[in-house]
């Protein structure tokens, strides 16, 4: 995800999730993922929903497992990453990469001729 967009998403998760859970900065430093939160001792979690809104009105609502991952019983991390390594690269315009975590349990169709992306939820086994 482009860094400015990633920062907005990460900040919102930090703001909303940080009300209930402390940051796991040591895990962030080791894993490269962020934000991460300490959830030790929690029986249930309340995490915000994430959805992508596309030109034309389509909305892709992601299941929790597609954007947060349990690293163990005590830490959960957002699995969306930034393209900050490519920062400064010039492209044709804003872009977003749907990584393998975000594509889980979706059927994706790339229509190159019409420059469209189709998607449908499905349960992959």
N, CA and C of each residue as an Amber inpcrd file, in Angstrom:
protein
   375
   0.8510000  -1.1600000   0.0000000   0.0000000   0.0000000   0.0000000
   0.9010000   1.2290000   0.0000000   0.5220000   2.2410000  -0.7590000
   1.3190000   3.4640000  -0.7700000   1.4340000   4.0000000   0.6460000
   2.6090000   4.5100000   0.9730000   2.8920000   4.8990000   2.3480000
   1.8940000   5.9070000   2.9230000   1.5050000   6.9750000   2.2160000
   0.5430000   7.9100000   2.8210000  -0.7970000   7.2420000   3.1620000
  -1.2540000   6.3390000   2.3150000  -2.5050000   5.6210000   2.5770000
  -2.3080000   4.6540000   3.7420000  -1.1960000   3.9280000   3.7250000
  -0.8860000   3.0090000   4.8250000  -0.8760000   3.7430000   6.1630000
  -0.2290000   4.9000000   6.2050000  -0.1290000   5.6530000   7.4600000
  -1.5110000   6.0390000   7.9770000  -2.4130000   6.4370000   7.0820000
  -3.7800000   6.7780000   7.5020000  -4.4950000   5.5650000   8.0850000
  -4.3690000   4.4230000   7.4130000  -5.0090000   3.1910000   7.8910000
  -4.4040000   2.7800000   9.2320000  -3.0800000   2.7620000   9.3210000
  -2.4040000   2.3670000  10.5650000  -2.7760000   3.3010000  11.7120000
  -2.8430000   4.6030000  11.4380000  -3.2020000   5.5640000  12.4830000
  -4.6180000   5.3240000  12.9940000  -5.5430000   5.0040000  12.0910000
  -6.9160000   4.7370000  12.5280000  -6.9910000   3.4780000  13.3880000
  -6.2560000   2.4370000  12.9890000  -6.2390000   1.2300000  13.8120000
  -5.5920000   1.5150000  15.1660000  -4.5040000   2.2870000  15.1680000
  -3.8550000   2.6440000  16.4310000  -4.8240000   3.4120000  17.3260000
  -5.5560000   4.3380000  16.7410000  -6.5010000   5.1650000  17.4950000
  -7.6530000   4.3300000  18.0470000  -8.2380000   3.4820000  17.2000000
  -9.4170000   2.7220000  17.6110000  -9.0670000   1.5210000  18.4890000
  -8.0640000   0.7550000  18.1020000  -7.7000000  -0.4510000  18.8440000
  -6.8890000  -0.0870000  20.0880000  -6.1050000   0.9810000  19.9940000
  -5.2610000   1.4060000  21.1070000  -6.0330000   1.8430000  22.3380000
  -7.3390000   2.0920000  22.1870000  -8.1740000   2.4350000  23.3430000
  -8.2710000   1.2580000  24.3100000  -8.2350000   0.0470000  23.7610000
  -8.4670000  -1.1550000  24.5640000  -7.2280000  -2.0170000  24.7840000
  -6.2170000  -1.8630000  23.9220000  -5.0510000  -2.7530000  23.9820000
  -3.7750000  -1.9300000  23.8510000  -2.7250000  -2.3370000  24.5640000
  -1.4490000  -1.6220000  24.4750000  -0.6640000  -2.1060000  23.2580000
   0.2030000  -1.2280000  22.7580000   1.0280000  -1.5520000  21.6010000
   2.1050000  -2.5540000  21.9800000   2.4220000  -3.4430000  21.0490000
   3.4980000  -4.4270000  21.2080000   4.6610000  -3.9790000  20.3260000
   5.3350000  -2.9090000  20.7420000   6.3790000  -2.3060000  19.9060000
   7.5780000  -3.2230000  19.6990000   7.8990000  -4.0500000  20.6800000
   9.0180000  -4.9840000  20.5120000   8.7190000  -5.9680000  19.3770000
   7.4890000  -6.4390000  19.3150000   7.0790000  -7.3500000  18.2360000
   7.0970000  -6.6120000  16.9040000   6.6620000  -5.3580000  16.8910000
   6.6940000  -4.5560000  15.6650000   8.1200000  -4.4510000  15.1410000
   9.0590000  -4.1770000  16.0350000  10.4650000  -4.0450000  15.6320000
  11.0230000  -5.3550000  15.0910000  10.6220000  -6.4750000  15.6730000
  11.1230000  -7.7800000  15.2370000  10.4580000  -8.2570000  13.9510000
   9.1650000  -7.9950000  13.8120000   8.4090000  -8.5560000  12.6850000
   8.3460000  -7.6390000  11.4710000   8.4790000  -6.3320000  11.6900000
   8.3000000  -5.3870000  10.5940000   6.8380000  -5.0630000  10.3410000
   5.9340000  -5.6970000  11.0760000   4.5050000  -5.4080000  10.9580000
   4.1360000  -4.3340000  11.9730000   3.1290000  -3.5420000  11.6320000
   2.6150000  -2.5680000  12.5840000   1.2660000  -2.0690000  12.1270000
   0.4310000  -1.7080000  13.0340000   0.5880000  -1.7920000  14.4690000
   0.3260000  -3.2030000  14.9930000   0.9650000  -3.5200000  16.1100000
   0.7450000  -4.7770000  16.8330000   0.2340000  -4.4240000  18.2250000
  -0.5950000  -5.3000000  18.7760000  -1.2020000  -5.0310000  20.0750000
  -1.0900000  -6.2390000  20.9870000  -0.8940000  -5.9630000  22.2760000
  -0.8810000  -7.0060000  23.3020000  -2.3230000  -7.3710000  23.6330000
  -2.6570000  -8.6440000  23.4950000  -4.0190000  -9.0980000  23.7820000
  -4.0150000 -10.2120000  24.8220000  -2.9360000 -10.3380000  25.5570000
  -2.7930000 -11.3940000  26.5510000  -3.9640000 -11.3700000  27.5300000
  -4.5440000 -12.5390000  27.7580000  -5.6350000 -12.6640000  28.7090000
  -7.0040000 -12.3030000  28.1790000  -7.1010000 -11.9000000  26.9180000
  -8.3940000 -11.5230000  26.3390000  -9.1250000 -12.7590000  25.8330000
 -10.4040000 -12.8440000  26.1370000 -11.2300000 -13.9500000  25.6320000
 -11.9060000 -13.5940000  24.3220000 -12.1580000 -12.3060000  24.1130000
 -12.7620000 -11.8550000  22.8620000 -12.1460000 -10.5140000  22.4930000
 -12.1150000 -10.2370000  21.2040000 -11.5120000  -9.0050000  20.6970000
 -12.5510000  -8.1670000  19.9820000 -12.3910000  -6.8690000  20.0970000
 -13.2030000  -5.9420000  19.3310000 -12.2530000  -5.1760000  18.4250000
 -12.3230000  -5.4640000  17.1260000 -11.4450000  -4.8070000  16.1590000
 -12.2940000  -4.1810000  15.0630000 -11.8650000  -3.0380000  14.5270000
 -12.6370000  -2.3760000  13.4800000 -12.6290000  -3.1680000  12.1770000
 -13.6750000  -2.9820000  11.4140000 -13.7980000  -3.6080000  10.0920000
 -12.9540000  -2.8230000   9.0930000 -12.4240000  -3.5180000   8.1000000
 -11.6730000  -2.8710000   7.0300000 -12.3140000  -3.2240000   5.7020000
 -12.5720000  -2.2040000   4.8970000 -13.1060000  -2.4580000   3.5610000
 -12.4610000  -1.4950000   2.5740000 -12.3200000  -1.9810000   1.3520000
 -11.8000000  -1.1730000   0.2570000 -12.9800000  -0.7010000  -0.5840000
 -12.9800000   0.5840000  -0.9140000 -14.0260000   1.1650000  -1.7490000
 -13.4060000   1.4930000  -3.1050000 -14.0050000   0.9540000  -4.1590000
 -13.4570000   1.1060000  -5.5000000 -14.2700000   2.0940000  -6.3260000
 -13.6060000   2.6750000  -7.2960000 -14.2590000   3.5350000  -8.2650000
 -15.3930000   2.7390000  -8.9040000 -16.5550000   3.3310000  -9.0030000
 -17.7050000   2.6290000  -9.5520000 -18.6350000   2.1090000  -8.4680000
 -18.1980000   2.2180000  -7.1980000 -19.0740000   1.8710000  -6.0920000
 -18.8820000   0.5050000  -5.4720000 -18.0060000  -0.3250000  -6.0150000
 -17.7960000  -1.6590000  -5.4320000 -17.1040000  -1.5290000  -4.0750000
 -17.4610000  -2.4250000  -3.1670000 -16.8640000  -2.4430000  -1.8360000
 -16.4090000  -3.8570000  -1.5180000 -15.1740000  -3.9780000  -1.0670000
 -14.6000000  -5.2710000  -0.6900000 -14.3980000  -5.2620000   0.8220000
 -15.2860000  -5.9500000   1.5420000 -15.2060000  -6.0220000   2.9990000
 -14.3270000  -7.2150000   3.3560000 -13.2510000  -6.9460000   4.0680000
 -12.3010000  -8.0070000   4.3990000 -12.6520000  -8.6740000   5.7250000
 -12.5750000 -10.0000000   5.7670000 -12.6900000 -10.6890000   7.0520000
 -11.4750000 -10.3410000   7.9180000 -11.6350000 -10.4010000   9.2100000
 -10.5700000 -10.0420000  10.1470000  -9.2540000 -10.7520000   9.8390000
  -9.3120000 -12.0290000   9.4870000  -8.0950000 -12.8140000   9.2240000
  -7.3340000 -12.3160000   8.0010000  -7.9590000 -11.4710000   7.1730000
  -7.3060000 -10.9510000   5.9740000  -6.5060000  -9.6750000   6.2350000
  -6.6360000  -9.1020000   7.4360000  -5.8510000  -7.9000000   7.7170000
  -5.2470000  -7.8660000   9.1210000  -5.5520000  -8.8440000   9.9470000
  -4.8960000  -8.9980000  11.2450000  -4.4820000 -10.4440000  11.4090000
  -3.3330000 -10.6610000  12.0350000  -2.8370000 -12.0160000  12.2580000
  -2.4220000 -12.1740000  13.7210000  -2.7860000 -13.3130000  14.2820000
  -2.3600000 -13.6410000  15.6390000  -0.9450000 -14.2070000  15.5560000
   0.0160000 -13.5080000  16.1450000   1.3880000 -14.0060000  16.1320000
   1.5760000 -15.0810000  17.1900000   0.8260000 -14.9920000  18.2530000
   0.7310000 -16.0360000  19.2800000  -0.5120000 -15.7120000  20.1000000
  -0.6520000 -16.2980000  21.2630000  -1.8430000 -16.0550000  22.0820000
  -1.8930000 -14.6590000  22.6890000  -0.7980000 -13.9300000  22.5960000
  -0.7560000 -12.6470000  23.2890000  -0.5910000 -11.4250000  22.3890000
  -0.3660000 -11.6170000  21.0870000  -0.1200000 -10.4760000  20.1960000
  -0.8630000 -10.6540000  18.8750000  -1.4460000  -9.5530000  18.4190000
  -2.0870000  -9.5160000  17.1090000  -1.4900000  -8.3330000  16.3440000
  -1.2230000  -8.5240000  15.0300000  -0.6150000  -7.4720000  14.2070000
  -1.4090000  -7.2660000  12.9250000  -1.4480000  -6.0200000  12.4560000
  -2.0450000  -5.7230000  11.1650000  -1.1150000  -6.2640000  10.0790000
  -1.6660000  -6.9750000   9.0990000  -0.8470000  -7.6150000   8.0620000
  -0.8460000  -6.8450000   6.7450000  -1.2140000  -5.5930000   6.7950000
  -1.1090000  -4.7410000   5.6120000   0.2480000  -4.0580000   5.7010000
   0.9610000  -4.0210000   4.5950000   2.2920000  -3.4210000   4.6070000
   2.3540000  -2.2720000   3.6150000   3.3640000  -1.4450000   3.7830000
   3.5430000  -0.2880000   2.9200000   4.6090000  -0.5700000   1.8700000
   4.5790000   0.2250000   0.8250000   5.6070000   0.1290000  -0.2090000
   6.6850000   1.1680000   0.0300000   6.9550000   1.4980000   1.2860000
   7.8920000   2.5800000   1.5930000   9.2680000   2.3570000   0.9810000
   9.6340000   1.1110000   0.7020000  10.9190000   0.8390000   0.0470000
  10.9350000   1.4290000  -1.3560000   9.7550000   1.5350000  -1.9450000
   9.6550000   2.0850000  -3.2970000   9.2920000   3.5630000  -3.2720000
   9.3070000   4.1700000  -2.1040000   8.9430000   5.5780000  -1.9750000
   9.8130000   6.4140000  -2.9030000   9.2000000   7.3420000  -3.5790000
   9.9210000   8.1590000  -4.5250000   9.8300000   7.6170000  -5.9390000
   9.3440000   6.3880000  -6.0740000   9.1600000   5.8310000  -7.4110000
   8.0200000   6.5690000  -8.0960000   8.1690000   6.8080000  -9.3610000
   7.1510000   7.5340000 -10.1170000   6.2720000   6.5310000 -10.8380000
   4.9850000   6.6920000 -10.7000000   4.0350000   5.7970000 -11.3520000
   2.9360000   6.5980000 -12.0110000   1.9800000   5.9000000 -12.6430000
   0.9110000   6.5810000 -13.3580000  -0.1420000   7.1870000 -12.4360000
  -0.0940000   6.9130000 -11.1450000  -1.0830000   7.4770000 -10.2260000
  -1.1990000   6.6410000  -8.9840000  -2.1910000   6.9660000  -8.1530000
  -2.3550000   6.2150000  -6.9090000  -2.5660000   4.7340000  -7.1810000
  -2.0110000   3.9080000  -6.3160000  -2.1360000   2.4620000  -6.4860000
  -2.2270000   1.8080000  -5.1240000  -2.7620000   0.6230000  -5.1260000
  -2.8050000  -0.1770000  -3.9120000  -2.5450000  -1.6110000  -4.3200000
  -1.8130000  -2.3070000  -3.5080000  -1.5480000  -3.7120000  -3.7800000
  -2.3660000  -4.5260000  -2.8070000  -3.1810000  -5.4230000  -3.3360000
  -3.9020000  -6.3650000  -2.4940000  -2.9790000  -7.5500000  -2.2940000
  -2.3880000  -7.6360000  -1.1220000  -1.4440000  -8.7070000  -0.8360000
  -2.1270000 -10.0400000  -0.6360000  -1.3120000 -11.0770000  -0.4410000
  -1.8770000 -12.4200000  -0.3220000  -2.7900000 -12.5600000   0.8870000
  -2.5270000 -11.8340000   1.9720000  -3.4470000 -11.8930000   3.1170000
  -4.8100000 -11.3240000   2.7320000  -4.8250000 -10.2110000   2.0180000
  -6.0790000  -9.5750000   1.6630000  -6.8560000 -10.3520000   0.5950000
  -6.1760000 -11.2040000  -0.1670000  -6.8410000 -11.9760000  -1.2210000
  -7.4100000 -13.3040000  -0.7260000  -7.1060000 -13.6750000   0.5190000
  -7.5930000 -14.9510000   1.0370000  -9.1190000 -14.9850000   1.0180000
  -9.6490000 -16.1220000   0.5960000 -11.0920000 -16.3620000   0.5580000
 -11.8460000 -15.4050000  -0.3600000 -11.1590000 -14.9540000  -1.4020000
 -11.7900000 -14.1780000  -2.4660000 -11.4130000 -14.7970000  -3.8040000
 -12.3610000 -14.8230000  -4.7070000 -12.0850000 -15.1730000  -6.0960000
 -11.8480000 -13.8450000  -6.7950000 -10.6890000 -13.6950000  -7.4360000
 -10.3460000 -12.4490000  -8.1200000 -10.2710000 -12.6790000  -9.6160000
 -10.7720000 -11.7210000 -10.3610000 -10.7090000 -11.7770000 -11.8180000
 -10.1080000 -10.4670000 -12.3180000  -9.0540000 -10.6020000 -13.0970000
  -8.3780000  -9.4400000 -13.6590000  -8.7880000  -9.2980000 -15.1170000
  -9.5170000  -8.2570000 -15.4340000  -9.9470000  -7.9700000 -16.7990000
  -9.0090000  -6.8960000 -17.3420000  -7.9170000  -7.3380000 -17.9540000
  -6.9050000  -6.3990000 -18.4340000  -7.4140000  -5.5480000 -19.5850000
  -8.2100000  -6.1470000 -20.4510000  -8.7160000  -5.4180000 -21.6190000
  -9.5620000  -4.2200000 -21.2040000 -10.4050000  -4.4040000 -20.2030000
 -11.2820000  -3.3230000 -19.7470000 -10.7610000  -2.6160000 -18.4960000
  -9.5490000  -2.9900000 -18.0640000  -8.9090000  -2.3870000 -16.8980000
  -9.8240000  -2.4140000 -15.6790000 -10.2980000  -3.6300000 -15.3560000
 -11.2120000  -3.8060000 -14.2260000 -10.7560000  -4.9770000 -13.3620000
 -11.1080000  -4.9090000 -12.1040000 -10.8610000  -5.9860000 -11.1570000
 -12.2070000  -6.4460000 -10.6350000 -12.4430000  -7.7410000 -10.7410000
 -13.6600000  -8.3170000 -10.1780000 -13.2980000  -9.1660000  -8.9770000
 -14.1950000  -9.2300000  -8.0120000 -13.9370000 -10.0540000  -6.8340000
 -15.2500000 -10.5740000  -6.2740000 -15.1460000 -11.7450000  -5.6730000
 -16.2970000 -12.3720000  -5.0360000 -15.7910000 -13.1620000  -3.8410000
 -16.5020000 -13.0370000  -2.7310000 -16.1290000 -13.8070000  -1.5420000
 -16.3460000 -15.2800000  -1.8000000 -15.4290000 -16.1010000  -1.3120000
 -15.6020000 -17.5500000  -1.3720000 -14.8150000 -18.1640000  -0.2290000
 -15.2060000 -19.3440000   0.1670000 -14.5060000 -20.0330000   1.2380000
 -13.5170000 -21.0040000   0.6230000 -12.2440000 -20.6810000   0.7250000
 -11.1980000 -21.5440000   0.1820000 -10.8700000 -22.6230000   1.2040000
 -10.6570000 -23.8240000   0.7230000 -10.3440000 -24.9390000   1.6270000
  -8.9370000 -25.4330000   1.3980000
